[in-house]
Amino acid sequence: MKALILGGAGFIGLHLARRLLADGHEVVIVDDFSRGRDDPDLARLAAPVVSADLTDPAAYAALPDDADHVYLLAAVVGVRNVERDPERVVRVNTLAVLNTLAWIKPHQKLFFASTSETYAGGVTRGVVPVPTAEDVPLLVEDVTAPRFAYGISKMLGEAAVVHTARAKGFPAVVGRFHNVYGSRMGADHVIPELSLRALRREDPFRVYGSDQFRAFCHVDDAVEAVVRLMAADDAAGRIVHIGNDSVETNIGELTELVLKLAGHAPELERVAAPPGSVARRCPDLGLLRELTGFEPSVPLEEGVRRTFEWYREHAS
């Protein structure tokens, strides 16, 4: 099989590339390198790399059109990016989807990376249950909310992918990622941020939204779910939640775990969660299990330990 990974130099993209190569597939990586080009992990992969700006339709002329599977992971993510440059978030995330859908060939199968943020407004309003299944209504709670630019870009992406795939007759799967974490995910997400602050020996140690609950999913499990979904014929045309529903932990407990790994015992300063952050998030993985037999395999403590050790090694 030949796979084309759009956004393949990013967090999940590179982990996915490693897995597909290990499985014996041919992989081509496409990225705009907005995260930077000095990446030893990427350089070690036995895969050609194409530099392309997916917001430009002309860039697609440089992409191979003989891939069996296309993974659309390219997007601007992260709360800080959403708050600092929402125009870029909406523009990149929207145009990358629309241009890919205009380019993709009928024989190719598409995976589109979405997010639990699409239904976060319904959770906040109390009309969406947690754990959350895929068939809940998507609610625009407040279009002016600080983090809404990202969520709306992914809502549009889901609709564009599902309806265009149906109209053009190619198979497509939408995967909604839920709090995926692991090595190489940057510094603007909760587990890397906690790890880096613990390594700096911050004291007092700020804990944002300590009573909020999340179900964290290690990137190895997320990649396993993606691979299984793309191999499942019945997944075509579906929106499927990807995550780990085996344990929920609050941010306070997560902080204690990271501090224990760091050997750091600071005074804790508990402060409010960032505006727009939901109080609880956990996926219902019933559909994913039905389609693929998937079960998460990386326990939270083990996954956080691996992640912390990577950031400790690369902190300098």
N, C-alpha and C positions, 0 to 999 in steps of 0.2 A: 504494500500500500504506500502511496505517496501522500504526505500531509503538508499542507501549507498553513503556517501559524502566523496570523496577522497580530502583531504585538508580541512576537515570540521572544523578544529580549526582556520582557517585563517579568514580574514576579511569577505568576502562575504559568505564563507562556514558556519560560525557560525550564521550569520543572516538567511541564508537559512534553517539551522537546526531548529532554533527557529520557523520559519514560518511553516515548515512541521509538527513539533510536535504540534503546535497550531491547525493545520488542522486535527489532529488526526492520523497522519501516524506514523509508526515505523521508527526510524532513527538509523543508525549506523555511527559513525564518525571515520574516519581514518586520521591520520596525523603523520608527522615525528617530530613535535614539534620544528622545527628550529626557531620558534618565541619565544620559551620558554614554560615551563610547568605550571608556576604559573598563572593560569587564572581562576579567580572566575566566570566569565561569563560561561565558558565551564563547570566548576564543577556544576553549577546550572542546567544544562540541564539534562532532564530525558532520557538520551541516552547513550548506551555503547560506549566506546572510545577504539580504537585499535591503538597502536603505531606501525607504519610500515614505512619502507623506500621503497618507490615505485620505486626507481631505481634498486632494487634487485628483480628479478623475484621470488625468493624463498619467499619473504614477502607475496605474494598473497595467499599462502597456509593458512594463518591465517584469511583471509577475508571470510565473509559469501557469498555463491554463490546463495542465494535465494532472493536477492533483485530484486524488479521490476524495479526500476530506479537507475541508477548509475550516479553520478554527479562528473565529473573530473575537480576539481578546483585547484588541487595541482600544484604549480608552484613557481619558484623564480621570483619575480617582484620587481619593484622599480628601478629608475634611478641609485641610488648609488650602488645597487647590480650589475646592469649591467656593470657599469664602473669599479667597484673594482674586480669583479670575474666573467667575462663573461664565462669562462669554466664551472663554476658551473651552470650558467643560462642555457646554451645549454645542458649540460649533464642531469640535473634534468628534465628540461621541455621536452626534447626529450624522455628520457628513461621512464618517468612516462606514457607518451602517448603510446609508443610502448608496454610496459609491460601490460598496462591495456587492450589494444586491443588484445593481445595474450591470456589474461585471460577471457575476458568477454564472457558471455553465450548468445546463440541465443535468449532466451526469454527476455533478459534485454534491456531496452532503455537507451541510453547514452546521457548525455549532456556534451559537451566539452566547457570550457571557453576559448575564444580567445580574441582578442583585436583589437582596431582600428589601432594599430601600424602596422598591416599587410599591410595597404594601405597608410601609411603615406608618403612613398617615392613618390607616385603618386601625392599627394596633394602638396608636396614641389616642384615638377617639373612642376606643373600647368596643368597636364593632367587628373587629377581627380577632379570632381566638389565637392563643399561643399554647402549645405548638401550632404552627400555621401551615395549612395545606395550600395547594396551588390554585384552588378554585375560589379563593376569597376575592371580594371586589377590591379593585384598586381605587383608593380614595385620595383625592387631592385635598388634604386637610387645610393647607394654607399656602397658596402659590408664592407668597412673599417670605416664607420661612427660609432661614439662611442656608440650609443644606438642600433645598428643593431642586436646584439646578441639576444636580447629578441624578436624582431620582426620576425627574421628568425626562431626562435624556434617555434613560434606560427603559422607561415606559414606552416612549416612542419607538425605541429600537425593538422591543418585543413585538409591538404591533406590526411594525414594518416587516420584520422577519417572518412572522407567522403568516401574514396575509400575502406577502410577495411569494413566499415558497408555495403556498397553495395555488396562487394564480399562475406562476411560471412552471409549476410541476417538478420542483426539486425538493428532496427531503431536507428538513431543518429541525434542529433541537435547540430550545432555549433552556439554559441552565442558570438558575438563580443561586448564586453563591451566598453562603451565610457565614460571615466571620471566619474566613479562611486565613490561616497564619502560617509562618514558617520562615526559613532563611531567605534573604535577598528581597524582603518586601519593603525596604525603605525604612524610614524612621518615623513616619507620620501615622502609624497605627498602634493600637494600644499595647500589644505585647512587645514589639521592638522599642517603643517609647519607654515603657516601664523598665525594660532591660538596660537601655542606655543610661537612663537616669540612675538606676541602681549601681551601674558600673562607675558612674561619676561620683558615687557616694553622696547623693543629694540628701540633705538633712537640714530642716524638716523635709519630709517626702510627701509631696502633694498626691492625693488620690481623688481623681475626678469621678463623681457618680459611683461611689463605692457600693451603693445598694442596687445598682442596675445589674440585670442578669443577662448573660450571653451563653450560647452553645457554640464553642469554638471548634473549628474543623482544621486539622493539620493539612497542609498542602498535598502531602502524599495521598491522603484519603480523597481529597477533592479531585486530584488527577485520576485516581482509580475510577471515580464516579463518571468523569467525563469520558474516559476510554470505554467504559461499559455502555454508556448511553449511545455513543457513536456506533457501537457494534450491535445495538438493539434496533431491529427494524420497526418495532412497535413504538419506539420513542419519537419517530418522525412526526412533526406537527404538534409536539407536546411542549409545554412549559413544565420544567421539573426542578424541584428544590434539591440543592446539593449542600450538604453540611454534616454535622454530627449531632444526633439527638440523644446520645447515650448519657450525657451529663450536662447540666446547666451549672454555671458558676457565676457568682457575682464579682464585680470588679475588685471589691475589697479582698476576697479570697484569692483572686488571681494575683493581686499585688503582694500578698503574703507569700505566695509560692515563688514569685520572681525574687523577692528579697531574700528568701531562704536560699535559693540557688546562688545568689550573689554574696551570701555571707554578710549581709548588711542589716543592721537593726536600728533604723532611724526613728525619730518621732514622726508619727503620721499626721498629716494635715488634710482632713477630709473636706472637699469643696464640691460645689454643685457640678453636675454633668454639663457638657457643652449644650447650648440651645439646640433643640430639634432632635436630640438623641432619645430613642425609645427606651422605656424602662425595662423591657424584657424582649428578647428575641430568641426563638428556637424553631427550627423547621420541623414539619411533619414529613418524614421521609417515606411514607407509605407508598407513594407512586414510584419513587426511585427503587425501592425494594421490589415492587411488583414487576417493574420493567427489566431490572438487571440483577436482582439478588444481592445488591450491595449491602455491606455492613461496614461501618467505620472500624478501623483496626488500631489506630494510634491513640492511646490514652492521653488525656490532657497533660498530666504531669510529665510523661515522656516527651510529648511534642514540645511543651514549653522548655524542657531541659535542652533538647536539641537546638531549639531556636535561640535560647539564651547563650549557649556555647558558641554558636555561629557568630552572634553579635559580639561576644567577648573577644573572639579571635580576630574579628574585623573592625573592632572599635577604633583602632589606631589609624 
